[in-house]
């Protein structure tokens, strides 16, 4: 028996997952395929506070955000550049929000 959420196999006798409480199933469903997203950078900065403000502003507007380079802080310290990225269909709206609402200067195309 398998937990469809945790994807852990349990011995017979269990009917629900002790970790999450989900009912166990005989076979695991296939894992979903990874979604490919082509991100576009709308803001580049070394300031983590600016990244947080931009991310919050965009997410509040319903725009999906990716921050590239956050892991570089471990290697390069606080001066590591970070890129706030959005999907291509949200670029114009994101730049407008960053400039008008956030007082930030977005990257140009």
PARO-757116 format. One record per residue (C-alpha): residue in one letter; residue number from 1; x, y, z. Coordinates in nm, 2 decimals, decimal comma, always signed. Layout:
N
<"a" NUM <X Y Z>>
...
This chain:
109
<"x" 1 <+0,00 +0,00 +0,00>>
<"x" 2 <+0,12 +0,35 -0,08>>
<"x" 3 <+0,04 +0,70 +0,03>>
<"x" 4 <-0,05 +0,91 -0,28>>
<"x" 5 <+0,07 +1,23 -0,11>>
<"x" 6 <+0,39 +1,13 +0,06>>
<"x" 7 <+0,47 +0,85 -0,19>>
<"x" 8 <+0,58 +0,62 +0,09>>
<"x" 9 <+0,51 +0,24 +0,08>>
<"x" 10 <+0,36 +0,08 +0,39>>
<"x" 11 <+0,33 -0,28 +0,49>>
<"x" 12 <-0,01 -0,46 +0,49>>
<"x" 13 <-0,24 -0,37 +0,78>>
<"x" 14 <-0,22 +0,01 +0,73>>
<"x" 15 <-0,52 +0,18 +0,56>>
<"x" 16 <-0,41 +0,54 +0,60>>
<"x" 17 <-0,08 +0,72 +0,60>>
<"x" 18 <+0,05 +0,78 +0,96>>
<"x" 19 <+0,24 +1,09 +0,83>>
<"x" 20 <-0,04 +1,28 +0,66>>
<"x" 21 <-0,36 +1,08 +0,72>>
<"x" 22 <-0,43 +1,02 +0,35>>
<"x" 23 <-0,60 +0,69 +0,26>>
<"x" 24 <-0,35 +0,44 +0,11>>
<"x" 25 <-0,38 +0,31 -0,24>>
<"x" 26 <-0,27 -0,01 -0,41>>
<"x" 27 <-0,05 +0,17 -0,67>>
<"x" 28 <+0,10 +0,51 -0,69>>
<"x" 29 <-0,03 +0,75 -0,95>>
<"x" 30 <+0,23 +0,86 -1,20>>
<"x" 31 <+0,43 +1,17 -1,10>>
<"x" 32 <+0,32 +1,48 -1,28>>
<"x" 33 <+0,56 +1,59 -1,56>>
<"x" 34 <+0,76 +1,90 -1,48>>
<"x" 35 <+0,63 +2,22 -1,64>>
<"x" 36 <+0,88 +2,42 -1,85>>
<"x" 37 <+0,85 +2,79 -1,80>>
<"x" 38 <+1,06 +3,05 -1,99>>
<"x" 39 <+1,12 +3,32 -1,74>>
<"x" 40 <+1,19 +3,69 -1,83>>
<"x" 41 <+1,40 +3,91 -1,60>>
<"x" 42 <+1,22 +4,23 -1,50>>
<"x" 43 <+1,44 +4,35 -1,22>>
<"x" 44 <+1,81 +4,28 -1,13>>
<"x" 45 <+1,94 +4,39 -0,79>>
<"x" 46 <+2,18 +4,29 -0,51>>
<"x" 47 <+1,95 +4,42 -0,24>>
<"x" 48 <+1,75 +4,14 -0,08>>
<"x" 49 <+1,49 +4,39 +0,06>>
<"x" 50 <+1,42 +4,51 -0,30>>
<"x" 51 <+1,37 +4,15 -0,41>>
<"x" 52 <+1,12 +4,10 -0,12>>
<"x" 53 <+0,93 +4,42 -0,21>>
<"x" 54 <+0,92 +4,34 -0,58>>
<"x" 55 <+0,82 +3,98 -0,52>>
<"x" 56 <+0,54 +4,08 -0,28>>
<"x" 57 <+0,41 +4,34 -0,51>>
<"x" 58 <+0,40 +4,11 -0,81>>
<"x" 59 <+0,25 +3,81 -0,62>>
<"x" 60 <-0,02 +4,04 -0,47>>
<"x" 61 <-0,12 +4,13 -0,83>>
<"x" 62 <-0,15 +3,75 -0,91>>
<"x" 63 <+0,18 +3,74 -1,11>>
<"x" 64 <+0,39 +3,42 -1,07>>
<"x" 65 <+0,74 +3,51 -0,97>>
<"x" 66 <+1,08 +3,33 -0,98>>
<"x" 67 <+1,39 +3,48 -0,82>>
<"x" 68 <+1,71 +3,37 -0,99>>
<"x" 69 <+2,04 +3,38 -0,80>>
<"x" 70 <+1,91 +3,36 -0,44>>
<"x" 71 <+2,14 +3,06 -0,38>>
<"x" 72 <+2,44 +3,26 -0,49>>
<"x" 73 <+2,43 +3,45 -0,16>>
<"x" 74 <+2,58 +3,15 +0,01>>
<"x" 75 <+2,88 +3,16 -0,22>>
<"x" 76 <+2,92 +3,53 -0,30>>
<"x" 77 <+2,76 +3,70 +0,01>>
<"x" 78 <+2,51 +3,98 +0,01>>
<"x" 79 <+2,65 +4,13 -0,32>>
<"x" 80 <+2,53 +3,84 -0,53>>
<"x" 81 <+2,30 +3,97 -0,81>>
<"x" 82 <+1,94 +3,84 -0,80>>
<"x" 83 <+1,69 +3,85 -1,09>>
<"x" 84 <+1,32 +3,89 -1,03>>
<"x" 85 <+1,16 +3,70 -1,32>>
<"x" 86 <+0,80 +3,66 -1,45>>
<"x" 87 <+0,64 +3,47 -1,74>>
<"x" 88 <+0,65 +3,64 -2,08>>
<"x" 89 <+0,28 +3,73 -2,08>>
<"x" 90 <+0,32 +3,92 -1,75>>
<"x" 91 <+0,63 +4,13 -1,84>>
<"x" 92 <+0,45 +4,46 -1,93>>
<"x" 93 <+0,22 +4,45 -1,63>>
<"x" 94 <+0,51 +4,35 -1,40>>
<"x" 95 <+0,73 +4,64 -1,52>>
<"x" 96 <+0,45 +4,89 -1,48>>
<"x" 97 <+0,38 +4,77 -1,12>>
<"x" 98 <+0,74 +4,78 -1,02>>
<"x" 99 <+0,78 +5,13 -1,16>>
<"x" 100 <+0,45 +5,29 -1,05>>
<"x" 101 <+0,36 +5,11 -0,73>>
<"x" 102 <+0,69 +5,00 -0,60>>
<"x" 103 <+0,90 +5,30 -0,70>>
<"x" 104 <+1,15 +5,05 -0,85>>
<"x" 105 <+1,33 +5,08 -1,18>>
<"x" 106 <+1,26 +4,76 -1,38>>
<"x" 107 <+1,51 +4,62 -1,63>>
<"x" 108 <+1,43 +4,71 -1,99>>
<"x" 109 <+1,40 +4,45 -2,27>>
